[in-house]
Amino acid sequence: MKGYVHSFQSMGAVDGPGIRFVVFLQGCPLRCAFCHNPDSWHKEQGQLFEASEIIDKVKRYTEYFGKEGGITLSGGEPLMQPEFAAEIFRLAKEAGINTCLDTSGNFLGNVPEDSVKTLLSYTDLVISDIKHADKKAFKELTLGSLEKTKTFLKLTEEMNIPLWIRHVVVPGITDGTREVLEMAGIAKKFKNLKKIELLPFHKMCESKYEQLGITFSLKDTPECSKEKIQVLTSLIAAY
């Protein structure tokens, strides 16, 4: 089975536990204001790969994975190609490789739920981003739906798949104490939640927007400080 791939990262250290081989799939239905991969939006602009070709690449790095590492599917949005993603994970599980799915959960409802369930049946860990706790602000920030994310997260809970929640902290947009605690409140409702992680907004992606001729709407927004992340993380821990 073939699918569209944006890029690979062979020794990722921030996309799940341990050392990960990260496969960034091509195509995304969202247009997040803070997206760092705008070149991954359109599926047809990716490169076609067989699922087996990807696993052959991953196998070259298994000696570095240790007990926790493995493969992570990110994007773009993996749920835009659920059958392809499921085949990659199926082959990974056959090879004894840990699987992690990094997704917004926002494509649920636009693809058959059975396809998503099949993908999740081969998934050891889900990482998902609650991009904003307010549904109107979520829509404005991403063009997506908070309710779709919640529906997807509920499915991971029903299938008892360990869950990490991430939240990008953007100064003046998602860094308010109330908003962050409301986000944490949503996350903590799911019994399979294992971790909440705050990610600082940065602008290393700005050159990509310039090359693509796309306006980066947050170019005048300051980057988030480590100190702010530490303060908000402490608040979540005590919440």
Buried (B, 14 or more C-beta within 10 A) or exposed (E): BEBBBBBBBEEBEEBBBBBBBBBBBBBBBBBBBBBBBBBBBEBEEBEEBBBEEBBEBBBEBBEEBEEEBBBBBBBBBBBBBBBBBBBBBBBBBEBEBBBBBBBBBBBBBEBEEEBBBBBBEBBBBBBBBBBBBBEEBBBEBBEBBBBBBBBBBBBBBEBEBBBBBBBBBBBEBBBBEEBBBBBBEBBEEBEBBEEBBBBBBEBEBEEBBEEEEBEBEBEEBEBBEEEBBEBBBEBBEEE
